[in-house]
Amino acid sequence: MSREFANKVVWVVGASGGLGSAIAQEFLRAGAKVALSGRNGEKLKAVIAGQPDASHALLLPIDITAPAEVDAAAAKIVERFGRIDVLVNSTAVSTFGDFLKLDDAAWRQVYEAKLFAYARTMRAAMPHMLRQQRGAIVNVSGNGGKYPHFPSHIAGSSGNAAVNLMTKEVSDIYIGQGIRANCIAPGAIRSPRLDSITDADKALKPAANDKSAADAAAEKMRPPGAAADIAEAALFLASDRARHINGIVLTVDGGATPTTA
């Protein structure tokens, strides 16, 4: 197995989730020193349990909606490892439902856990990257931010679209200072969360005998991918192999998203 991230320090935010845990494990296998952040400390311990390079991991349970905790986490990473080379943001919030029934609190929850959280972690990590004039940021959004698929995921899709735009802006601003920033837009990934979205869409179906937009989207999204597909994409975008890739949204969905020539 390649050890291309040996001596690199990677901060994975959302590492207790399905995608984040797979990403953190993949970086550990690639030789990186990995800081894992997430709300649930026990889940973080489970992510590294049995990993051959678990001694290279730093567990940082934090609330990403609390700016002071995010800043403190970045400081602890630098104190332990001396630097931050890669930041991967992979958070998600399960806020699904009818647009007319999603109140302001639901929308704020989505944006706090996605757009605002990603902005916080980038503000915390980037000064360290700028000092070394080198760094890579990978933000996991979702392909609904480009082409909405699930009617019940309207809040999450709009949050993903905002992440895509913010990432592109950051890539443009810091292009001459050694920092690359890219997004990964996963399609349907096998997980309990996908089941929740599908169930929420079915609840929006207008009539028992009608095929809803949700059904059509579900057919188009099959077969779903695996968390490992996203992890491998994250490693590539963070690596020197992607040194000339900056400011893109990489769709990883098995070809489900329609495109035009």
Buried (B, 14 or more C-beta within 10 A) or exposed (E): EEEBBEEBBBBBBBBBBBBBBBBBBBBBBBBBBBBBBBBEBEBBBEBBEEBEBBEBBBBBBBEBBEBEBBBBBBEBBBEEBEBBBBBBBBBBBBBBBEEEEBEEEBBBBBBBBBBBBBBBBBEBBBEBBBEEEEBBBBBBBBBBBBBBBBBBBBBBBBBBBBBBBBBBEBBEEBEEEEBBBBBBBBBBBBBEBBEBBBEBBEEBBEEEEEEBBBBEBBEBBEEBBBBBBBBBBBBBBBBEEBEEBBBBBBBBBBEBBEEEE
